[in-house]
């Protein structure tokens, strides 16, 4: 995908994946791409002392957008959300897509 960086899958939870972002030049670890639950999306977490140009940042954005499209294909194609009951309804999420529970879904 890029002449400068590569994405190496290091973990798959079944719902989300984690990727190392590495330099093709020397294999140095540049950061990690992983699911960030609070924002309901994949994010890039760079290593502390790294420098990025617009070309590499665009490559990362394109890769993350691809992960998000892949994830959206898996989400509740029938439109029926499946929730596991919890005492605190604010903690409930759809088992398929992670959508937070809404009273509107219960109707």
N, C-alpha and C positions, 0 to 999 in steps of 0.2 A: 504494500500500500504506500510505503514511503521509502525514500532512499536514505533516510536518517534514523528513523525509529521503527521499532517493532512492538507488537502487542502479543504477549504470551499468556494464555489462559493458565491460571494457577489453581483455580478452585471453581467448582460448580455446585451450588446448593440445591439445584433442581428448579429453583425459582429465579435466582440471579447468579451472575458469574463475577469473578475477580480476575483482573488482568494486570500483569506487570507491564510497565512501559519501559523499554530498554533502548539504549543506543545501539545502532547497527555498527557503529565505528569500533567500539570497544566493549560492548555488552554491559556498560554501566547502567545501574538502576536509576531511572529518571523520575519514576512515580508509579502510582497505582490508579486503575480505574475500577470503581466498585459502586454498588448500589448504596444510595444514601436515603434511608427510609424516611427521614424527616421531610425531605423534599420530593419523595416518590420518583426519583430519577437516578440515573448513573451520573457520577461525578469523577473528575480527575483530581487526584491529590498528589501534587508534585513533591519531589524530594526538596529539602530545604535549600540547598545551594545548586540550583539549576537555572539556566538561562534559556529563554524560549523566543523564537522568531515567529512571525505570522504564519509561515508555511507549516511549521510543526504544530502550531496551535490549531490551524485549520484541519490538519490530519487527525488530531485528537477529537475535534468537534465532529468531523465526519464519522469517525469510528463510534463515538458515543451515540450519535443520531441513528446509526445502524443498529446498535444494541437496543435502543428504545423502540425502533420499528419492529424488531424481532419480538420484543416483549409484548408490544401491543397486539401482535398477531395471535398471541397465546391467551389474550384476556377475554374472558366471557363472550365467546362468539355468539352464544344464544341470547345474551343479555340477561341471563339469570345468575344472580350472585348467590353464593353459598357462604353462609356465616356460621361460625361456631359460637354458640351462646356463651356470653360472659356476663358476670354480674354488672360490671361497668361497661355499658354499651359504647362508650367513647373509645374503648380499646378494641372493639370488634372490627375486623377487616374481612373482606371477601377472600376465601381460600384460593380462588383462582387468580384474581387480578390484584388483590391488595387494596381494593377500593374501601375507604372507611364506611362503616355502617351508617345508613340514613333511615329515618322513620318512613320515608317515602318508599324505600325498598320493601318494607314489611306489608305493604298493601296489596 
